Amino acid sequence: MKPENNNLENNISRLVKLAGDSNQPPKAFTDSLINKAIDELSQPDTTRERKSKIMTTKKTLKIFAYAALILLVCGVLILVMVPPLSKTKYARITAKLADEKQNILLKDLESKQQPTSAPTTQEQRYAYNEKMVAGALDKAEKLYMPADRVTVKDSFEAPALVKQAHSLSCIVPPPPPCKQSTPPMAHGGSKPPNGEDVDAMFFKNYGVNPFIDTEDDHLSTFAMDVDTASYTLARGYLHDGHIPPNDAVRVEEFVNYFKYNYPAPKKDDFAVYSEASPWQFGTGRQNSYLLRLGLKARQISEENRKPAILTFVIDVSGSMAREDRLGLVKKSLRLLIDNLKPEDKIGIAVYETRGRKVMDYKGLVEKDDILATIDSLSTGGSTYAEEGIRIGYEMAEKAFKQGYINRVILCTDGVANEGQTSSADILKVIKEKADKGITLSAIGFGMGNYNDVLLEQLGDKGNGHYAYVDTIAEAKRIFEENLTGTLQLIAKDAKIQVDFNPDVVRSYRLIGYENRDVPDERFRDDKYDGGEVGAGHSVTALYELKLWPEKKGKIATTYVRYKNAETGSVTEFKSEFNTSQLNRGFDDSSKQFRLAATVAEFAEILRSSYWAKGATLEPVLQQAQTLAGEFKGDADVIKLVDLVSKARQLMLKSPAKPVEDSQSE
């Protein structure tokens, strides 16, 4: 017997058992059957082997068939179940990350003990989340999907989005379905803008100046500022039907956007104008006055402007692929070229994933070549702003000419996401060059993903200025109507210090200029950075004052200190303002004074300033309408009425914005 044949053993065992049963055949019969079976098994049987092979083959085929059926069923189940599972996983991850993000914002709020841009109400948080999810969708689209096919639905079904969203640490519950007519906002790149994970629109909270008692500190010192970008940015929000974020509103840039028709000095670099009257707006104001300080720079005619060597550094990354971005940049450059002088030269550098020079310096005799280069610019890739700015400065340094305007003009939405991405890092590239006489103008374009933080600081530290272009009309204002003032500087490192008389002034607050504060002891430190003022530009600053009752005499002495842009020599002069110069009432003030006050109150309410607590836009609108009749033909004042009206309607429809905290009176 073969020990490996278990079936044979079992059959023999059964026969043996049957042989022991009295009701079964006799032992001799069973023995003979057993012996016969053993003999047959010991001999080869090809028929049996053939049958065995056939059965084995059939068994194998059955196994394969069952396996194929199982795989097919599993595949169907996967196709049915994966999207819901992906959505479930997506929702679980995004909800967790949203909580983490909110916790970080709340911790930041507690640590600073002052308001931040953290969302507070459920509606604000959802709006905040909408913008943040757009950034993650954009990055997923950039890395994994064709630009013309991405949708919110696609993003749920792309496993790469979940992975990328987790790495960004900013993904949150998904927004309502996007309108297909709206192009997706593209961040792209490998590094978050500003060196941190933030929203698609980048602003910074500089706080709100408090009231200061003169017995504690009677000096107020700040750098001059002629930037206007905050006003045009807020205007864009309102035109699109949105109240601008608090942090997007800088009061001094609202005020300095408007023309106050200060007479230009005949001989000196600056003329100073002062005016004050009782406070008109708000609630609960007692013994409160508004002081306006105005400075007007010497004007230079277009014929007498110095020749310019202009280096344009143009952002052509994927985020600029819109008509209000690169399209508007091209139109703006055409306006500028039409207003250049024969001696002027233009060079062009661009950047996306990498930076490069695209055109060496050319003059008006090669105007067609310049325009052809501009028209040929196209978008794509991520945003390596640092390299583009560095290449632009290298070009400007090689082309530098003494006695010329040597200016780098950056045209971008400012959202750097390759190389160094924060303003502090990129400023290292331009600081040394600015000291050598190569200045920088930062011109912002676009809305949706836009970096106000980077551009505002680049324009400041680059010894130039910062403006935002949202329409072709704004481009004309900068590159056509005021080209000389945009390009040619009168003063550098200009600072203002106001010395309030404690015997007459009880307390004061500077309205705006929070990010232009200068330590009082550094006013006469000529190495300390101040502001830059172009030819014909004006600077307006406003103070709210509390005066001691019945006190008479000097209210304040204003000191102005600056470097001459041509010679570098330092000049300081002063002017005084007395109680005898106070207007009896707000309506007795000049229309220019009332315009500045109205614009300032508009900005204070928009940014939810503590000092605008309880104030409404109704009296602001009424005053703006009155001023529009007085400033006949001034399009800016007429448009102001429309903006205040839009803001009022939006605020009536939406819940009140939280006010900024500040020191109480």
C-alpha positions in Angstrom: 0.0 0.0 0.0 1.3 3.5 -0.9 1.3 5.7 2.2 0.7 8.9 0.2 -2.7 7.6 -1.2 -5.1 8.7 1.6 -8.3 7.9 -0.4 -7.2 4.3 -0.8 -6.5 4.0 2.9 -9.9 5.3 3.7 -11.7 2.9 1.4 -9.8 -0.1 2.8 -10.7 1.1 6.3 -14.4 1.1 5.3 -14.2 -2.4 3.9 -12.5 -3.6 7.0 -15.3 -2.2 9.1 -17.9 -3.7 6.8 -16.3 -7.1 7.1 -16.8 -7.0 10.8 -20.5 -6.5 10.5 -22.7 -9.7 10.6 -25.1 -8.1 8.2 -22.4 -7.6 5.6 -20.7 -10.1 3.2 -18.4 -12.7 4.6 -14.7 -12.0 5.4 -13.4 -14.2 2.6 -15.3 -12.1 0.1 -14.1 -8.8 1.4 -10.5 -10.0 1.6 -10.7 -11.0 -2.1 -12.0 -7.5 -3.0 -9.2 -5.8 -1.0 -6.5 -8.0 -2.6 -7.9 -7.3 -6.1 -8.0 -3.6 -5.5 -4.4 -3.6 -4.3 -3.3 -5.6 -7.3 -5.1 -3.2 -9.7 -3.5 -0.2 -8.1 -0.1 -1.6 -8.3 -0.4 -1.7 -12.1 -0.3 1.5 -14.3 -3.7 2.6 -15.7 -3.4 5.2 -18.4 -7.1 5.7 -18.6 -7.3 6.7 -14.9 -4.3 9.0 -15.2 -5.9 10.7 -18.3 -9.2 11.2 -16.4 -7.2 12.6 -13.4 -5.5 15.2 -15.6 -8.7 16.3 -17.2 -10.3 16.7 -13.8 -7.3 18.7 -12.6 -7.5 21.0 -15.7 -11.2 21.6 -15.2 -10.5 22.4 -11.5 -7.8 24.9 -12.4 -10.1 26.6 -14.9 -12.8 26.9 -12.3 -10.4 28.5 -9.9 -9.3 31.1 -12.5 -12.9 31.8 -13.4 -13.8 32.4 -9.8 -10.8 34.6 -9.3 -11.7 36.7 -12.4 -15.2 37.1 -11.2 -14.0 38.2 -7.8 -11.7 40.8 -9.4 -14.4 42.1 -11.6 -16.8 42.5 -8.6 -14.1 44.2 -6.6 -13.4 46.6 -9.4 -17.0 47.6 -9.7 -17.2 48.2 -6.0 -14.0 50.3 -6.0 -15.4 52.5 -8.8 -18.7 52.9 -6.9 -17.1 53.5 -3.5 -13.9 55.5 -4.1 -15.5 58.9 -4.9 -17.6 58.9 -1.7 -14.6 57.6 0.3 -12.4 60.3 -1.3 -15.0 62.9 -0.4 -15.3 61.5 3.1 -11.5 61.5 3.5 -11.4 65.0 2.0 -14.0 66.4 4.4 -12.4 64.7 7.4 -8.9 66.1 6.5 -10.2 69.6 5.6 -12.3 69.9 8.7 -9.4 69.0 10.9 -7.1 71.4 9.1 -9.7 74.2 9.3 -9.8 73.7 13.1 -6.0 73.8 13.2 -5.9 76.9 11.2 -8.5 78.6 13.3 -6.6 77.6 16.5 -3.4 79.2 15.1 -5.2 82.4 14.3 -6.8 82.5 17.8 -3.4 81.9 19.5 -1.9 84.7 17.4 -4.8 86.9 18.4 -4.2 86.1 22.1 -0.4 86.6 21.9 -0.6 90.0 20.2 -3.5 91.2 22.4 -4.8 93.2 19.4 -7.2 92.6 16.6 -5.9 90.5 13.6 -7.5 89.4 10.4 -8.8 86.3 12.0 -12.4 85.6 11.1 -14.8 85.8 14.0 -18.4 85.3 12.9 -19.5 82.2 11.1 -20.2 84.2 7.9 -16.7 85.8 8.0 -15.1 82.4 8.6 -16.9 80.9 5.7 -15.8 83.8 3.4 -12.3 83.4 4.7 -12.5 79.7 4.0 -13.7 80.3 0.5 -10.6 82.2 -0.4 -8.3 79.7 1.3 -9.8 76.7 -0.6 -9.3 78.6 -3.8 -5.6 78.7 -3.2 -5.5 75.0 -2.6 -7.6 74.3 -5.7 -5.3 76.5 -7.7 -2.2 74.7 -6.6 -3.8 71.3 -7.3 -4.9 72.5 -10.7 -1.4 73.8 -11.4 0.4 70.6 -10.5 -2.1 67.9 -11.6 -4.8 69.1 -14.0 -5.1 71.0 -17.3 -5.9 74.7 -16.6 -8.9 74.7 -18.9 -10.6 71.6 -17.3 -10.4 72.1 -13.6 -13.7 72.3 -11.6 -14.7 71.9 -8.0 -16.1 68.5 -8.8 -12.8 67.5 -10.5 -10.9 68.6 -7.4 -12.9 66.2 -5.2 -12.0 63.3 -7.5 -8.3 64.1 -7.6 -6.4 62.3 -4.9 -3.6 64.7 -5.5 -5.7 67.6 -4.2 -6.1 66.0 -0.8 -2.4 65.4 -0.5 -1.6 68.9 -1.7 -4.2 70.5 0.5 -2.7 68.8 3.5 0.7 70.0 2.7 -0.5 73.6 2.3 -2.2 73.4 5.8 -4.8 75.9 4.6 -7.5 73.8 3.0 -11.0 74.2 4.5 -14.6 73.0 3.8 -15.2 73.5 0.0 -17.0 76.6 -1.3 -20.1 76.6 -3.5 -19.5 75.6 -7.1 -17.4 78.0 -9.0 -18.8 79.8 -12.0 -17.2 78.5 -15.1 -16.8 82.0 -16.5 -14.4 82.9 -13.6 -10.8 81.8 -14.3 -9.1 79.8 -11.5 -6.7 81.8 -9.4 -3.2 80.4 -9.8 -0.7 80.4 -6.9 1.5 77.5 -8.2 5.1 77.4 -7.2 6.7 75.5 -4.4 6.7 78.1 -1.6 3.8 80.0 0.0 3.9 83.8 -0.5 5.4 86.0 2.3 7.1 82.8 3.6 3.9 81.7 5.4 0.5 80.1 4.7 -1.9 82.9 4.3 -5.0 83.8 2.3 -5.1 84.7 -1.4 -5.1 88.4 -0.8 -2.2 89.5 1.4 -2.6 92.5 3.7 -1.0 93.4 7.1 -2.6 94.8 10.2 -0.6 97.8 11.4 -3.1 98.7 14.2 -4.7 102.1 14.8 -2.9 105.0 16.4 -4.2 105.9 20.0 -4.7 109.2 21.6 -1.5 110.3 23.4 -1.4 112.8 26.3 1.1 115.6 25.6 2.4 115.4 29.2 3.6 111.9 28.4 4.8 112.5 24.8 4.5 115.9 23.0 6.3 114.7 19.8 4.8 112.9 16.8 7.2 111.7 14.1 6.6 109.9 10.9 8.0 109.4 7.4 6.3 111.2 4.5 4.2 109.0 2.3 2.7 109.6 -1.2 1.5 106.1 -1.9 -2.1 105.8 -3.1 -2.6 102.0 -3.7 -4.9 101.4 -0.7 -7.5 103.7 -2.1 -7.6 102.1 -5.6 -7.6 98.6 -4.1 -10.6 99.5 -1.9 -12.3 101.1 -4.9 -11.9 97.8 -6.7 -13.5 95.8 -3.9 -16.5 98.2 -3.7 -17.0 98.2 -7.5 -17.1 94.4 -7.3 -19.8 94.5 -4.6 -17.6 93.7 -1.6 -16.5 95.7 1.5 -12.7 95.8 1.6 -10.9 94.0 4.4 -10.0 96.2 7.3 -6.3 95.6 6.8 -6.5 96.8 3.1 -7.5 100.3 4.3 -4.7 102.8 5.1 -6.2 106.2 5.8 -3.2 108.3 4.7 -3.3 106.6 1.2 -7.0 107.4 0.9 -6.4 111.1 1.8 -3.3 111.5 -0.4 -5.1 110.1 -3.5 -7.0 113.4 -3.8 -5.8 116.7 -5.1 -6.0 119.7 -2.7 -4.5 122.3 -5.0 -1.8 123.5 -2.6 0.2 126.3 -4.3 3.7 125.0 -5.3 6.7 126.8 -3.9 8.5 129.2 -6.1 12.0 128.7 -4.8 12.1 126.2 -2.0 11.6 122.5 -2.3 8.5 122.5 -0.1 5.7 124.7 1.1 3.7 123.9 4.3 0.0 124.7 4.8 -2.0 124.2 8.1 -5.7 124.4 8.9 -7.9 123.3 11.8 -11.5 123.3 12.7 -13.9 121.6 15.1 -14.5 117.9 14.5 -17.5 117.2 12.3 -18.0 113.4 12.2 -18.7 110.5 14.7 -20.5 110.5 18.0 -19.6 111.6 21.5 -16.9 114.0 20.3 -16.3 116.9 22.8 -13.7 119.6 22.6 -12.3 117.8 19.5 -10.5 119.5 16.5 -9.1 118.3 13.3 -5.7 119.6 12.2 -4.6 119.3 8.6 -0.9 119.6 7.6 -0.2 119.9 3.9 3.1 119.9 2.1 3.6 120.7 -1.6 6.8 119.8 -3.5 8.4 122.0 -6.1 7.1 121.3 -9.6 9.2 120.5 -12.6 7.9 120.9 -16.1 7.8 117.9 -18.5 10.4 119.7 -20.7 12.8 120.1 -17.7 12.5 116.5 -16.5 15.8 114.7 -16.4 16.2 111.9 -19.0 15.3 108.4 -17.6 16.8 104.9 -17.9 13.8 102.7 -17.0 14.1 99.0 -16.3 10.8 97.3 -16.4 10.6 94.0 -14.4 7.4 92.3 -15.5 5.7 89.3 -13.8 4.6 86.9 -16.6 3.8 84.0 -14.3 0.6 82.0 -14.6 -1.3 84.2 -12.1 -0.9 87.2 -14.5 -2.8 85.5 -17.3 -5.8 87.9 -17.2 -6.8 91.0 -19.0 -6.7 93.1 -15.8 -3.1 91.9 -15.1 -0.7 91.4 -18.0 -3.2 92.8 -20.5 -3.4 96.0 -18.4 0.4 96.1 -17.9 0.8 96.1 -21.7 -1.6 99.0 -22.1 0.1 100.9 -19.3 3.5 100.5 -20.9 2.1 101.8 -24.2 0.9 104.9 -22.4 4.2 105.5 -20.9 6.1 105.0 -24.2 3.9 107.6 -25.8 5.0 110.2 -23.2 8.8 109.5 -23.2 11.5 111.9 -24.3 14.0 111.1 -27.1 16.8 110.7 -24.5 14.9 108.1 -22.4 15.8 104.4 -22.6 13.8 101.3 -21.7 15.0 97.8 -20.9 12.8 94.8 -20.0 13.2 91.8 -17.8 10.6 89.2 -17.0 10.1 86.4 -14.5 8.0 83.3 -14.0 9.6 80.0 -12.9 12.9 81.7 -13.7 13.9 85.3 -14.5 15.5 86.5 -17.7 16.3 89.6 -19.7 14.1 89.9 -22.8 15.1 93.3 -24.2 18.2 95.5 -23.9 17.8 99.2 -23.6 16.2 101.0 -26.5 15.0 104.5 -27.2 12.1 106.1 -29.1 13.9 105.6 -32.4 13.3 101.9 -31.8 9.7 102.3 -30.6 8.3 99.6 -32.9 10.8 97.1 -31.5 9.8 98.0 -27.9 6.1 97.6 -28.7 6.7 94.3 -30.4 8.6 93.0 -27.4 5.8 94.1 -25.1 3.1 92.5 -27.3 5.1 89.2 -27.4 5.0 88.8 -23.6 3.0 85.7 -22.6 2.3 84.0 -19.3 3.1 80.6 -17.7 4.9 79.0 -14.8 5.3 79.9 -11.1 6.6 83.2 -9.7 10.3 83.7 -8.9 10.1 87.4 -8.1 13.4 87.5 -6.3 15.3 86.4 -9.4 13.4 88.7 -11.7 14.1 91.7 -9.4 17.8 90.8 -9.1 18.2 90.6 -12.9 16.4 93.9 -13.3 18.8 95.6 -10.9 21.8 94.0 -12.6 20.6 95.5 -15.9 20.0 98.9 -14.3 23.4 98.9 -12.6 25.2 98.2 -16.0 23.1 101.0 -17.7 23.4 103.5 -14.8 24.1 107.1 -15.8 24.9 109.9 -13.5 22.5 112.8 -13.9 19.7 110.5 -15.2 16.6 109.1 -13.5 17.7 105.4 -12.9 14.5 103.6 -12.0 13.3 100.0 -11.8 9.6 99.6 -12.3 8.1 96.4 -11.1 4.7 95.4 -12.6 3.2 92.4 -10.8 0.4 91.0 -8.6 3.2 90.5 -6.0 2.5 86.9 -5.2 6.0 85.4 -5.1 6.1 81.6 -4.6 9.6 80.6 -5.7 12.9 81.5 -4.1 12.7 84.1 -1.3 9.0 85.1 -1.0 8.8 87.5 1.9 9.3 91.2 1.7 12.1 91.1 4.2 14.1 88.6 2.1 13.5 90.4 -1.2 14.4 93.8 0.3 17.9 92.6 0.8 18.3 92.6 -3.0 17.2 96.2 -3.4 18.5 98.0 -0.3 22.1 98.5 -1.5 21.0 99.5 -5.0 18.6 102.1 -3.7 21.4 103.8 -1.8 23.4 104.0 -5.1 20.7 105.9 -6.8 18.6 103.2 -8.5 15.1 103.6 -7.2 12.1 101.2 -7.4 8.5 101.8 -8.2 6.1 98.9 -7.4 3.0 99.0 -9.5 0.4 96.4 -8.6 -2.1 94.8 -11.0 -4.9 92.3 -10.5 -7.4 91.2 -7.9 -8.1 87.7 -6.5 -4.6 86.8 -5.4 -2.6 89.9 -4.7 0.2 90.7 -2.3 -0.2 94.2 -0.9 2.3 93.5 1.8 5.2 92.8 -0.5 4.5 95.7 -2.9 3.9 98.3 -0.3 7.2 97.6 1.4 9.2 97.2 -1.8 8.0 100.7 -2.9 8.9 102.1 0.5 12.4 100.6 0.9 13.2 101.0 -2.8 13.1 104.8 -2.4 10.3 105.0 -5.0 6.6 104.6 -4.5 3.7 102.1 -4.6 0.6 102.4 -6.7 -2.2 100.1 -7.8 -3.6 100.1 -11.3 -7.1 98.7 -11.7 -8.2 100.5 -14.8 -6.8 102.2 -17.8 -7.9 105.5 -16.3 -5.6 104.8 -13.3 -2.8 103.9 -15.7 -3.2 107.3 -17.4 -3.0 109.0 -14.0 0.4 107.4 -13.2 2.1 107.0 -16.6 0.6 109.9 -18.5 -0.8 112.7 -16.4 1.8 112.7 -13.7 4.8 111.0 -15.3 7.3 113.6 -14.1 6.1 113.3 -10.5 6.2 109.5 -10.8 9.8 109.4 -12.0 11.7 112.4 -10.7 12.3 112.8 -7.0 12.6 116.1 -5.1 13.3 114.7 -1.7 14.6 111.5 -0.2 14.3 110.2 3.4 11.8 113.0 4.2 10.4 113.0 7.8 7.9 115.1 9.7 8.0 115.9 13.4 5.1 117.7 15.1 5.8 119.2 18.5 2.5 119.9 20.3 2.4 122.5 23.0 1.3 120.8 26.3 -0.1 124.1 27.6 -2.7 124.2 24.8 -3.1 120.6 23.6 -4.2 118.0 26.1 -3.9 115.0 23.7 -3.6 114.1 20.0 -3.7 111.2 17.6 -2.2 110.9 14.2 -4.8 109.6 11.7 -3.1 106.9 9.7 0.6 106.5 9.0 0.7 103.6 11.4 3.3 101.8 9.3 5.4 105.0 8.8 6.1 105.7 12.4 9.6 107.0 13.2 11.1 107.0 16.7 11.2 110.6 17.9 14.9 110.4 18.7 15.7 109.3 15.1 14.1 112.3 13.4 17.5 113.9 12.9 19.3 110.7 12.2 19.9 111.1 8.4 20.7 107.4 8.1 17.2 106.4 9.2 14.8 105.7 6.3 12.1 108.2 5.5 9.8 108.8 2.6 10.4 109.9 -1.0 8.5 112.8 -2.7 8.3 113.3 -6.4 8.1 116.6 -8.3 4.8 118.4 -7.8 3.6 115.8 -5.3 1.7 116.8 -2.2 1.6 115.1 1.2 -1.4 115.5 3.6 -1.5 114.4 7.3 -4.4 114.7 9.7 -4.4 114.9 13.5 -7.4 114.8 15.9 -6.7 117.1 18.9 -8.2 117.6 22.3 -7.5 121.2 23.5 -7.5 122.6 27.0 -10.5 124.8 27.5 -10.0 128.6 27.1 -6.2 128.1 26.4 -4.7 130.4 23.8 -1.4 130.4 22.0 0.8 128.1 19.9 -0.8 124.7 19.2 2.1 123.0 17.4 5.4 123.5 15.6 5.9 121.3 12.5 9.5 120.4 11.5 10.3 118.9 8.1 13.7 117.3 7.4 14.8 115.7 4.1 17.7 115.1 1.7 17.8 116.9 -1.6 17.4 114.2 -4.3 20.1 115.9 -6.5 22.8 116.8 -4.0 22.0 114.7 -1.0 22.3 117.8 1.2 20.1 117.8 4.3 17.5 120.6 4.9 15.3 121.2 7.9 12.7 123.9 8.3 9.7 124.6 10.6 6.3 126.3 10.7 4.0 127.1 13.6 0.2 126.9 14.0 -1.7 128.9 16.7 -5.2 129.0 18.2 -5.9 132.3 16.4 -5.9 130.3 13.1 -8.7 127.9 14.2 -11.8 128.0 12.1 -15.0 128.6 14.1 -16.8 125.7 12.5 -16.4 122.9 10.0 -18.5 124.6 7.4 -16.2 127.7 7.7 -13.3 125.6 6.5 -11.9 125.4 3.0 -13.4 122.9 0.6 -10.0 121.2 0.5 -10.0 120.8 4.2 -13.5 119.4 4.2 -12.6 117.0 1.4 -9.6 115.6 3.4 -11.8 115.2 6.5 -14.6 113.4 4.6 -12.2 111.0 2.9 -10.5 110.3 6.2 -13.8 109.5 8.0 -14.8 107.2 5.0 -11.5 105.3 5.5 -11.9 105.1 9.3 -15.3 103.6 9.0 -14.2 101.1 6.3 -11.3 99.9 8.4 -13.6 99.7 11.5 -11.3 102.0 13.5 -12.0 102.2 17.2 -12.3 106.0 16.7 -15.2 105.5 14.2 -17.2 103.4 16.7 -20.8 104.3 16.3 -20.2 106.4 13.2 -22.2 105.8 10.0 -21.7 106.6 6.3 -24.9 108.8 6.0 -23.2 112.1 7.0 -20.1 111.1 5.0 -22.3 110.6 1.9 -24.1 113.9 2.5 -20.8 115.8 2.8 -19.3 114.0 -0.3 -22.4 115.1 -2.3 -21.9 118.7 -1.2 -18.2 118.6 -2.2 -19.0 117.2 -5.6 -20.9 120.3 -6.3 -18.0 122.5 -5.1 -15.3 120.5 -7.0 -16.9 120.8 -10.4 -15.1 118.8 -13.0 -13.0 116.8 -10.5 -13.8 113.2 -11.5 -12.2 111.9 -8.3 -14.6 113.7 -6.0 -17.6 112.7 -8.2 -16.5 109.0 -8.0 -16.0 109.4 -4.2 -19.8 109.9 -4.0 -20.5 106.7 -5.8 -18.0 104.7 -3.7 -19.5 106.0 -0.4 -23.0 105.2 -1.6 -21.9 101.6 -2.6 -20.2 101.1 0.7 -23.3 102.3 2.6 -25.5 99.9 0.7 -23.2 97.0 1.3 -22.9 97.7 5.0 -26.7 97.9 5.4 -26.9 94.4 3.8 -24.1 92.8 5.8 -23.5 92.4 9.6 -21.4 95.1 11.2 -17.6 94.6 11.0 -15.8 94.4 14.3 -14.0 97.6 15.2 -10.3 97.7 15.7 -9.2 97.9 19.3 -7.1 100.8 20.4 -6.2 102.9 23.5 -9.3 104.7 24.8 -9.2 108.4 25.4 
